[in-house]
């Protein structure tokens, strides 16, 4: 087990006990789950960031939308300045709504609603976005948001999660045993062989969860809009920066230097000055960063960085390995849930 903050290990059992008590409060009925009128599919993880939920939400939104469903995305907007429940437009301020909601609005092509109370966000979506089509809500990072009832629980699991410890010593928000309560577990293709046994060991006799495999790749300036810098400086503010750098190197694009900030970092002029100084020190001729970071760069910040060279945005794309089987299962399940509601 990899313990990130070993000095906090004595607090991990207390955190686990608090989690168990909260779950029991739902079981006793002391805390209530609220139900939306339409189907809710949750995409979550057991870790506090870095599992790759956002690309999976985008993939599912595309799949469902192209099969005739009216998709709405409900998301929290971590570290945003506003606490209002609202619809997110593609070019809204990421500082106000959060980086992931703005990215989802830009990439998904479907309505995105942000709010700490995802039930109320869903109610707003249902009232503001009526549709004659079958409506499906995608709940982004919803596995721990038990106040909103969901019809399908999809959980991403990575090798890093299996080797991690509970908060606050590690980054696990729940013990791995909760994986057995999910309807679907998504594994990365390159980790599937080592994690299948873990999932099977946590499933019990329920017959759940189903296993979906995804293949991930970075899209770097495809289409020729931006020439790739030959000596790039990479920067990001994400939960697992090493994964980003490793994927760049795996695609033969090795940065001269990498600068990382905390997850959901809000960029300042001082940060831009630091990046410019670091780029000059290694004689970089451009930058590469993630989509989640790019949405937080103001036009002025982009202009300053481009005095060194182009800013390439690396888009993380995912696709289903067992696509045909998964799509049949997903469409059948959503249709059955809709008929049950009628």
C-alpha positions as a LaTeX table, in Angstrom:
\begin{tabular}{lrrr}
\hline
Residue & $x$ (\AA) & $y$ (\AA) & $z$ (\AA) \\
\hline
Unk1 & 0.00 & 0.00 & 0.00 \\
Unk2 & 1.20 & 3.50 & $-0.89$ \\
Unk3 & 0.56 & 5.91 & 1.97 \\
Unk4 & 0.86 & 9.53 & 0.83 \\
Unk5 & 0.58 & 11.10 & 4.30 \\
Unk6 & 1.72 & 8.44 & 6.80 \\
Unk7 & 1.54 & 10.85 & 9.75 \\
Unk8 & $-2.25$ & 10.92 & 9.25 \\
Unk9 & $-2.72$ & 7.14 & 9.29 \\
Unk10 & $-4.21$ & 7.19 & 12.84 \\
Unk11 & $-7.08$ & 9.31 & 11.47 \\
Unk12 & $-7.97$ & 6.94 & 8.62 \\
Unk13 & $-10.04$ & 4.58 & 10.86 \\
Unk14 & $-11.98$ & 7.57 & 12.17 \\
Unk15 & $-12.71$ & 8.67 & 8.60 \\
Unk16 & $-13.81$ & 5.13 & 7.73 \\
Unk17 & $-16.10$ & 4.97 & 10.77 \\
Unk18 & $-17.72$ & 8.29 & 9.81 \\
Unk19 & $-18.33$ & 6.95 & 6.30 \\
Unk20 & $-19.90$ & 3.76 & 7.65 \\
Unk21 & $-22.17$ & 5.73 & 10.01 \\
Unk22 & $-23.35$ & 8.03 & 7.22 \\
Unk23 & $-24.14$ & 5.02 & 5.02 \\
Unk24 & $-26.08$ & 3.45 & 7.89 \\
Unk25 & $-28.10$ & 6.66 & 8.29 \\
Unk26 & $-29.34$ & 6.17 & 4.73 \\
Unk27 & $-30.14$ & 2.53 & 5.50 \\
Unk28 & $-32.13$ & 3.53 & 8.59 \\
Unk29 & $-33.97$ & 6.22 & 6.68 \\
Unk30 & $-32.56$ & 9.08 & 8.73 \\
Unk31 & $-31.14$ & 10.53 & 5.54 \\
Unk32 & $-33.35$ & 10.43 & 2.45 \\
Unk33 & $-32.53$ & 9.89 & $-1.21$ \\
Unk34 & $-34.29$ & 12.14 & $-3.70$ \\
Unk35 & $-35.45$ & 10.80 & $-7.08$ \\
Unk36 & $-35.50$ & 12.69 & $-10.36$ \\
Unk37 & $-38.17$ & 11.95 & $-12.94$ \\
Unk38 & $-35.65$ & 10.73 & $-15.52$ \\
Unk39 & $-32.97$ & 8.04 & $-15.54$ \\
Unk40 & $-29.78$ & 8.88 & $-13.63$ \\
Unk41 & $-26.45$ & 7.30 & $-14.58$ \\
Unk42 & $-23.66$ & 8.08 & $-12.12$ \\
Unk43 & $-20.00$ & 8.07 & $-13.15$ \\
Unk44 & $-17.72$ & 8.07 & $-10.13$ \\
Unk45 & $-14.63$ & 6.64 & $-8.47$ \\
Unk46 & $-13.34$ & 5.71 & $-5.04$ \\
Unk47 & $-10.48$ & 8.22 & $-5.21$ \\
Unk48 & $-10.30$ & 11.96 & $-4.72$ \\
Unk49 & $-9.50$ & 12.84 & $-8.32$ \\
Unk50 & $-7.38$ & 11.53 & $-11.13$ \\
Unk51 & $-9.33$ & 8.43 & $-12.16$ \\
Unk52 & $-10.42$ & 9.99 & $-15.47$ \\
Unk53 & $-14.15$ & 10.46 & $-14.90$ \\
Unk54 & $-14.62$ & 13.51 & $-17.13$ \\
Unk55 & $-13.54$ & 11.82 & $-20.40$ \\
Unk56 & $-15.85$ & 8.89 & $-19.59$ \\
Unk57 & $-18.78$ & 11.25 & $-19.00$ \\
Unk58 & $-18.03$ & 12.88 & $-22.36$ \\
Unk59 & $-17.87$ & 9.48 & $-24.05$ \\
Unk60 & $-21.21$ & 8.37 & $-22.57$ \\
Unk61 & $-22.84$ & 11.70 & $-23.44$ \\
Unk62 & $-21.76$ & 11.24 & $-27.06$ \\
Unk63 & $-22.94$ & 7.62 & $-27.19$ \\
Unk64 & $-26.36$ & 8.35 & $-25.71$ \\
Unk65 & $-26.90$ & 11.57 & $-27.67$ \\
Unk66 & $-26.16$ & 9.88 & $-30.99$ \\
Unk67 & $-28.65$ & 7.16 & $-30.14$ \\
Unk68 & $-31.46$ & 9.63 & $-29.71$ \\
Unk69 & $-31.48$ & 10.33 & $-25.98$ \\
Unk70 & $-31.74$ & 13.82 & $-24.49$ \\
Unk71 & $-28.68$ & 13.95 & $-22.22$ \\
Unk72 & $-28.18$ & 16.32 & $-19.28$ \\
Unk73 & $-24.96$ & 16.43 & $-17.27$ \\
Unk74 & $-25.12$ & 17.21 & $-13.54$ \\
Unk75 & $-21.84$ & 18.16 & $-11.88$ \\
Unk76 & $-20.58$ & 19.73 & $-8.67$ \\
Unk77 & $-17.99$ & 22.23 & $-9.86$ \\
Unk78 & $-15.20$ & 21.65 & $-7.36$ \\
Unk79 & $-13.37$ & 24.75 & $-6.08$ \\
Unk80 & $-15.61$ & 27.16 & $-8.02$ \\
Unk81 & $-16.25$ & 30.67 & $-6.75$ \\
Unk82 & $-20.04$ & 30.49 & $-7.02$ \\
Unk83 & $-22.32$ & 28.31 & $-4.91$ \\
Unk84 & $-25.36$ & 28.88 & $-7.13$ \\
Unk85 & $-27.12$ & 26.12 & $-9.08$ \\
Unk86 & $-27.02$ & 27.12 & $-12.73$ \\
Unk87 & $-26.62$ & 26.05 & $-16.32$ \\
Unk88 & $-23.07$ & 26.27 & $-17.66$ \\
Unk89 & $-22.45$ & 27.76 & $-21.08$ \\
Unk90 & $-19.40$ & 26.63 & $-23.08$ \\
Unk91 & $-17.43$ & 29.85 & $-22.65$ \\
Unk92 & $-18.42$ & 30.79 & $-19.11$ \\
Unk93 & $-15.72$ & 31.71 & $-16.60$ \\
Unk94 & $-14.12$ & 28.52 & $-15.30$ \\
Unk95 & $-13.29$ & 30.27 & $-12.03$ \\
Unk96 & $-17.01$ & 30.90 & $-11.45$ \\
Unk97 & $-18.39$ & 27.48 & $-12.46$ \\
Unk98 & $-15.32$ & 25.24 & $-12.08$ \\
Unk99 & $-12.94$ & 23.86 & $-14.69$ \\
Unk100 & $-14.67$ & 20.52 & $-15.27$ \\
Unk101 & $-18.21$ & 21.95 & $-15.78$ \\
Unk102 & $-16.91$ & 24.41 & $-18.39$ \\
Unk103 & $-14.92$ & 21.68 & $-20.11$ \\
Unk104 & $-18.00$ & 19.42 & $-20.13$ \\
Unk105 & $-20.09$ & 22.24 & $-21.61$ \\
Unk106 & $-17.52$ & 22.87 & $-24.33$ \\
Unk107 & $-17.01$ & 19.25 & $-25.32$ \\
Unk108 & $-20.31$ & 17.43 & $-24.71$ \\
Unk109 & $-22.81$ & 19.35 & $-26.84$ \\
Unk110 & $-25.46$ & 18.78 & $-24.16$ \\
Unk111 & $-26.83$ & 20.95 & $-21.32$ \\
Unk112 & $-24.60$ & 21.01 & $-18.23$ \\
Unk113 & $-25.93$ & 22.02 & $-14.81$ \\
Unk114 & $-23.66$ & 22.70 & $-11.86$ \\
Unk115 & $-24.53$ & 22.62 & $-8.17$ \\
Unk116 & $-23.39$ & 21.06 & $-4.92$ \\
Unk117 & $-26.94$ & 19.70 & $-4.59$ \\
Unk118 & $-27.12$ & 17.55 & $-7.71$ \\
Unk119 & $-30.80$ & 16.76 & $-7.09$ \\
Unk120 & $-31.75$ & 20.43 & $-7.31$ \\
Unk121 & $-29.50$ & 20.79 & $-10.36$ \\
Unk122 & $-31.41$ & 17.90 & $-11.92$ \\
Unk123 & $-34.78$ & 19.45 & $-11.06$ \\
Unk124 & $-33.64$ & 22.68 & $-12.73$ \\
Unk125 & $-32.53$ & 20.72 & $-15.79$ \\
Unk126 & $-35.85$ & 18.86 & $-16.03$ \\
Unk127 & $-37.83$ & 22.09 & $-15.73$ \\
Unk128 & $-35.65$ & 24.16 & $-18.07$ \\
Unk129 & $-34.89$ & 21.48 & $-20.68$ \\
Unk130 & $-38.11$ & 19.57 & $-21.41$ \\
Unk131 & $-37.83$ & 17.06 & $-24.23$ \\
Unk132 & $-40.02$ & 14.63 & $-26.14$ \\
Unk133 & $-37.02$ & 12.29 & $-26.21$ \\
Unk134 & $-36.07$ & 9.98 & $-23.38$ \\
Unk135 & $-34.02$ & 12.09 & $-20.93$ \\
Unk136 & $-30.91$ & 10.66 & $-19.27$ \\
Unk137 & $-28.99$ & 12.50 & $-16.55$ \\
Unk138 & $-25.26$ & 11.82 & $-16.35$ \\
Unk139 & $-24.13$ & 12.44 & $-12.79$ \\
Unk140 & $-20.45$ & 13.45 & $-12.89$ \\
Unk141 & $-18.44$ & 12.24 & $-9.87$ \\
Unk142 & $-21.57$ & 10.96 & $-8.18$ \\
Unk143 & $-20.62$ & 7.73 & $-6.42$ \\
Unk144 & $-20.39$ & 9.42 & $-3.00$ \\
Unk145 & $-23.38$ & 11.73 & $-3.62$ \\
Unk146 & $-25.96$ & 9.42 & $-2.08$ \\
Unk147 & $-28.65$ & 12.06 & $-1.61$ \\
Unk148 & $-29.51$ & 11.71 & $-5.29$ \\
Unk149 & $-30.83$ & 8.27 & $-6.21$ \\
Unk150 & $-29.26$ & 6.79 & $-9.30$ \\
Unk151 & $-30.37$ & 3.99 & $-11.59$ \\
Unk152 & $-26.94$ & 2.90 & $-12.81$ \\
Unk153 & $-23.71$ & 3.27 & $-10.82$ \\
Unk154 & $-20.55$ & 3.27 & $-12.95$ \\
Unk155 & $-17.24$ & 3.35 & $-11.04$ \\
Unk156 & $-13.74$ & 3.79 & $-12.45$ \\
Unk157 & $-10.99$ & 1.77 & $-10.78$ \\
Unk158 & $-7.25$ & 2.17 & $-11.35$ \\
Unk159 & $-4.16$ & 0.38 & $-10.08$ \\
Unk160 & $-3.26$ & 3.51 & $-8.15$ \\
Unk161 & $-6.56$ & 3.22 & $-6.25$ \\
Unk162 & $-5.85$ & $-0.39$ & $-5.28$ \\
Unk163 & $-2.45$ & 0.62 & $-3.90$ \\
Unk164 & $-3.83$ & 3.65 & $-2.01$ \\
Unk165 & $-5.08$ & 4.25 & 1.55 \\
Unk166 & $-8.17$ & 5.95 & 2.95 \\
Unk167 & $-8.28$ & 9.69 & 3.47 \\
Unk168 & $-6.66$ & 11.58 & 5.06 \\
Unk169 & $-3.58$ & 9.32 & 4.86 \\
Unk170 & $-4.25$ & 8.46 & 1.21 \\
Unk171 & $-6.64$ & 9.63 & $-1.49$ \\
Unk172 & $-9.38$ & 6.99 & $-1.20$ \\
Unk173 & $-12.76$ & 8.47 & $-0.40$ \\
Unk174 & $-14.19$ & 5.01 & 0.37 \\
Unk175 & $-12.82$ & 1.52 & 1.05 \\
Unk176 & $-12.35$ & $-0.64$ & $-2.04$ \\
Unk177 & $-15.11$ & $-2.99$ & $-0.81$ \\
Unk178 & $-17.75$ & $-0.54$ & $-2.09$ \\
Unk179 & $-16.77$ & $-1.54$ & $-5.65$ \\
Unk180 & $-19.02$ & $-4.57$ & $-5.18$ \\
Unk181 & $-22.04$ & $-2.25$ & $-4.90$ \\
Unk182 & $-21.51$ & $-0.75$ & $-8.35$ \\
Unk183 & $-23.41$ & $-1.87$ & $-11.45$ \\
Unk184 & $-20.39$ & $-1.34$ & $-13.71$ \\
Unk185 & $-16.66$ & $-1.04$ & $-13.09$ \\
Unk186 & $-14.52$ & 0.58 & $-15.77$ \\
Unk187 & $-10.88$ & $-0.51$ & $-16.06$ \\
Unk188 & $-8.13$ & 0.87 & $-18.24$ \\
Unk189 & $-7.15$ & $-1.63$ & $-20.91$ \\
Unk190 & $-3.49$ & $-1.72$ & $-19.82$ \\
Unk191 & $-4.48$ & $-2.45$ & $-16.19$ \\
Unk192 & $-7.30$ & $-4.92$ & $-16.85$ \\
Unk193 & $-5.30$ & $-8.12$ & $-16.38$ \\
Unk194 & $-4.10$ & $-7.12$ & $-12.92$ \\
Unk195 & $-7.41$ & $-5.63$ & $-11.73$ \\
Unk196 & $-9.94$ & $-8.23$ & $-12.90$ \\
Unk197 & $-9.11$ & $-10.42$ & $-9.94$ \\
Unk198 & $-9.49$ & $-7.47$ & $-7.55$ \\
Unk199 & $-12.96$ & $-6.67$ & $-8.89$ \\
Unk200 & $-14.06$ & $-10.31$ & $-8.80$ \\
Unk201 & $-12.86$ & $-10.58$ & $-5.22$ \\
Unk202 & $-14.96$ & $-7.59$ & $-4.21$ \\
Unk203 & $-18.13$ & $-8.61$ & $-6.08$ \\
Unk204 & $-19.43$ & $-11.29$ & $-3.73$ \\
Unk205 & $-22.37$ & $-13.37$ & $-4.97$ \\
Unk206 & $-24.40$ & $-10.48$ & $-6.44$ \\
Unk207 & $-23.40$ & $-11.07$ & $-10.05$ \\
Unk208 & $-22.29$ & $-7.46$ & $-10.19$ \\
Unk209 & $-20.51$ & $-5.46$ & $-11.34$ \\
Unk210 & $-20.17$ & $-5.72$ & $-15.10$ \\
Unk211 & $-16.69$ & $-4.93$ & $-16.45$ \\
Unk212 & $-16.10$ & $-2.35$ & $-19.16$ \\
Unk213 & $-12.64$ & $-1.70$ & $-20.59$ \\
Unk214 & $-11.52$ & 1.63 & $-21.98$ \\
Unk215 & $-8.60$ & 2.60 & $-24.20$ \\
Unk216 & $-7.10$ & 6.05 & $-23.59$ \\
Unk217 & $-5.02$ & 8.31 & $-25.81$ \\
Unk218 & $-3.98$ & 11.94 & $-25.97$ \\
Unk219 & $-4.94$ & 13.98 & $-29.01$ \\
Unk220 & $-2.20$ & 16.55 & $-29.65$ \\
Unk221 & $-3.01$ & 19.32 & $-32.08$ \\
Unk222 & $-4.75$ & 17.03 & $-34.57$ \\
Unk223 & $-5.97$ & 18.80 & $-37.70$ \\
Unk224 & $-2.84$ & 20.94 & $-37.98$ \\
Unk225 & $-4.36$ & 24.03 & $-36.33$ \\
Unk226 & $-1.30$ & 24.40 & $-34.08$ \\
Unk227 & 2.24 & 23.27 & $-34.87$ \\
Unk228 & 3.62 & 21.12 & $-32.08$ \\
Unk229 & 6.57 & 22.77 & $-30.35$ \\
Unk230 & 9.71 & 20.67 & $-30.67$ \\
Unk231 & 10.92 & 21.57 & $-27.16$ \\
Unk232 & 7.73 & 21.85 & $-25.07$ \\
Unk233 & 7.31 & 22.73 & $-21.43$ \\
Unk234 & 4.41 & 20.75 & $-19.97$ \\
Unk235 & 2.27 & 22.14 & $-17.17$ \\
Unk236 & $-0.90$ & 21.01 & $-15.42$ \\
Unk237 & $-2.96$ & 21.31 & $-12.26$ \\
Unk238 & $-4.51$ & 17.85 & $-12.00$ \\
Unk239 & $-4.67$ & 15.14 & $-9.35$ \\
Unk240 & $-2.20$ & 12.79 & $-11.05$ \\
Unk241 & 0.27 & 14.88 & $-13.07$ \\
Unk242 & 2.65 & 11.95 & $-13.54$ \\
Unk243 & $-0.01$ & 10.16 & $-15.59$ \\
Unk244 & $-0.23$ & 13.12 & $-17.98$ \\
Unk245 & 3.54 & 13.26 & $-18.45$ \\
Unk246 & 3.75 & 9.48 & $-18.88$ \\
Unk247 & 1.08 & 9.54 & $-21.60$ \\
Unk248 & 2.93 & 12.31 & $-23.42$ \\
Unk249 & 6.16 & 10.31 & $-23.33$ \\
Unk250 & 4.36 & 7.13 & $-24.42$ \\
Unk251 & 3.25 & 8.96 & $-27.55$ \\
Unk252 & 6.83 & 10.03 & $-28.26$ \\
Unk253 & 6.34 & 13.61 & $-27.09$ \\
Unk254 & 8.74 & 14.20 & $-24.22$ \\
Unk255 & 8.66 & 17.60 & $-22.49$ \\
Unk256 & 11.89 & 19.42 & $-21.74$ \\
Unk257 & 10.46 & 20.17 & $-18.30$ \\
Unk258 & 7.21 & 19.58 & $-16.41$ \\
Unk259 & 5.61 & 22.03 & $-13.97$ \\
Unk260 & 2.69 & 20.86 & $-11.84$ \\
Unk261 & 0.24 & 22.71 & $-9.62$ \\
Unk262 & $-2.39$ & 21.41 & $-7.20$ \\
Unk263 & $-5.57$ & 19.87 & $-8.60$ \\
Unk264 & $-8.12$ & 22.44 & $-9.87$ \\
Unk265 & $-5.50$ & 25.19 & $-9.53$ \\
Unk266 & $-6.70$ & 28.66 & $-10.49$ \\
Unk267 & $-3.95$ & 30.30 & $-12.57$ \\
Unk268 & $-2.66$ & 33.75 & $-11.67$ \\
Unk269 & $-0.38$ & 36.21 & $-13.41$ \\
Unk270 & 2.40 & 35.08 & $-11.05$ \\
Unk271 & 1.95 & 31.49 & $-12.28$ \\
Unk272 & 2.25 & 32.65 & $-15.90$ \\
Unk273 & 5.45 & 34.53 & $-15.04$ \\
Unk274 & 6.80 & 31.38 & $-13.39$ \\
Unk275 & 5.97 & 29.28 & $-16.49$ \\
Unk276 & 7.63 & 31.81 & $-18.78$ \\
Unk277 & 10.77 & 31.83 & $-16.65$ \\
Unk278 & 10.88 & 28.02 & $-16.56$ \\
Unk279 & 10.40 & 27.83 & $-20.34$ \\
Unk280 & 13.24 & 30.25 & $-21.01$ \\
Unk281 & 15.51 & 28.31 & $-18.64$ \\
Unk282 & 15.17 & 25.12 & $-20.73$ \\
Unk283 & 14.96 & 27.01 & $-24.05$ \\
Unk284 & 11.45 & 25.70 & $-24.68$ \\
Unk285 & 9.65 & 26.86 & $-27.82$ \\
Unk286 & 6.10 & 26.25 & $-26.62$ \\
Unk287 & 3.83 & 24.63 & $-24.05$ \\
Unk288 & 1.59 & 21.60 & $-23.71$ \\
Unk289 & $-1.17$ & 21.36 & $-21.12$ \\
Unk290 & $-4.44$ & 19.56 & $-20.40$ \\
Unk291 & $-7.93$ & 20.64 & $-21.45$ \\
Unk292 & $-8.89$ & 21.13 & $-17.81$ \\
Unk293 & $-6.04$ & 23.61 & $-17.41$ \\
Unk294 & $-6.61$ & 25.35 & $-20.74$ \\
Unk295 & $-10.16$ & 26.43 & $-19.85$ \\
Unk296 & $-8.73$ & 28.41 & $-16.91$ \\
Unk297 & $-6.27$ & 30.43 & $-19.01$ \\
Unk298 & $-7.59$ & 33.89 & $-19.85$ \\
Unk299 & $-6.89$ & 35.34 & $-23.33$ \\
Unk300 & $-4.27$ & 37.61 & $-21.76$ \\
Unk301 & $-2.55$ & 34.62 & $-20.13$ \\
Unk302 & $-2.57$ & 32.69 & $-23.43$ \\
Unk303 & $-1.09$ & 35.68 & $-25.25$ \\
Unk304 & 1.75 & 35.94 & $-22.71$ \\
Unk305 & 2.56 & 32.24 & $-22.97$ \\
Unk306 & 2.53 & 32.44 & $-26.76$ \\
Unk307 & 5.44 & 34.88 & $-26.66$ \\
Unk308 & 7.48 & 31.69 & $-26.12$ \\
Unk309 & 5.60 & 29.58 & $-28.65$ \\
Unk310 & 2.28 & 27.81 & $-29.25$ \\
Unk311 & 0.18 & 26.45 & $-26.39$ \\
Unk312 & $-0.89$ & 22.92 & $-27.35$ \\
Unk313 & $-3.91$ & 21.50 & $-25.56$ \\
Unk314 & $-3.75$ & 17.73 & $-25.06$ \\
Unk315 & $-7.22$ & 16.24 & $-25.27$ \\
Unk316 & $-7.70$ & 12.97 & $-23.35$ \\
Unk317 & $-9.94$ & 10.71 & $-25.43$ \\
Unk318 & $-11.38$ & 7.38 & $-24.31$ \\
Unk319 & $-13.12$ & 4.63 & $-26.23$ \\
Unk320 & $-14.70$ & 1.37 & $-25.21$ \\
Unk321 & $-12.69$ & $-1.73$ & $-26.00$ \\
Unk322 & $-15.77$ & $-3.99$ & $-25.93$ \\
Unk323 & $-17.96$ & $-1.29$ & $-27.52$ \\
Unk324 & $-20.68$ & $-3.38$ & $-29.18$ \\
Unk325 & $-21.37$ & $-5.46$ & $-26.08$ \\
Unk326 & $-21.38$ & $-2.41$ & $-23.79$ \\
Unk327 & $-23.68$ & $-0.37$ & $-26.01$ \\
Unk328 & $-26.22$ & $-3.17$ & $-26.23$ \\
Unk329 & $-26.15$ & $-3.55$ & $-22.46$ \\
Unk330 & $-26.42$ & 0.19 & $-21.82$ \\
Unk331 & $-29.26$ & 0.87 & $-24.27$ \\
Unk332 & $-31.22$ & $-2.18$ & $-23.05$ \\
Unk333 & $-30.85$ & $-1.13$ & $-19.41$ \\
Unk334 & $-31.85$ & 2.50 & $-20.02$ \\
Unk335 & $-34.88$ & 1.37 & $-22.04$ \\
Unk336 & $-35.96$ & $-1.03$ & $-19.28$ \\
Unk337 & $-35.64$ & 1.71 & $-16.67$ \\
Unk338 & $-37.77$ & 4.05 & $-18.76$ \\
Unk339 & $-40.53$ & 1.47 & $-19.17$ \\
Unk340 & $-40.50$ & 0.88 & $-15.40$ \\
Unk341 & $-41.16$ & 4.59 & $-14.82$ \\
Unk342 & $-44.21$ & 4.70 & $-17.07$ \\
\hline
\end{tabular}
